[in-house]
């Protein structure tokens, strides 16, 4: 099915659907790990990955980056 979409449409779908979904899942898993085991390097990395996705989307929308 991907074959029938143009390259630009595929990129738009990935950036608007898959990236937010993935960062949300990473953040949720990181929070769950922190609740269960306390802050670990893995849970902090998962939370950072979720925050990175939010910052990237905000930057692509034309928003300001958080300092």
N, C-alpha and C positions, 0 to 999 in steps of 0.2 A: 504494500500500500504506500510505503514511503516513496516509492518510485514515481508515483503520480503527482507528488507535491514538488513545487519548485524549491530550489535551494534556499531562497530567502524565506519562504513560508516554513520550511523545516526548521531553520534557525530561529525564527520567531516562535514557533511552537515549543522548541526546546527551552528557550529563554523565559517564556511566559508560563509554561506548565511544569516542565520537569525540574528546572532549577529551584523554584520555590517549594515544590513538593519535597525534593531531596533535602534542602536545607531545613525544612520543617521537621522532617523525620530525624535528621541528625541531631537537631536541637532537643527533640523529645526524648531520644535515646540518651543523650547526655544528661538531661535533667533526671531521668529515671535512674541512671547509674549513680548520680550524685546523691539522690535520696537514699539509695540502697547502701552504697559503700562510702559515702562522703566524697569530697573532692579528690579526684585522682588525675593523673596526667591524661588518661584517655577521655574522661568526662570533660575536662577543660578543652581538649582538642576538638571534641565533637561540638561543644558550645561555640568555640571560636569559628568552626566551619559554618555553623548556622548564622552567626553574626556576619561573617565574611560575605555570605550570599545576600544578606539584607543590604549591606553596604554597597555591594556591586550593583544590585538592582536600583538602589537609590541614585547612584552615580550615573547609571545608564539613563535614568529618567530625567536627568538634568538637575538633580538635587545636590545639595552640598554634602561634602564628606564630613563625617564627625571627626574631630581632632583627638 
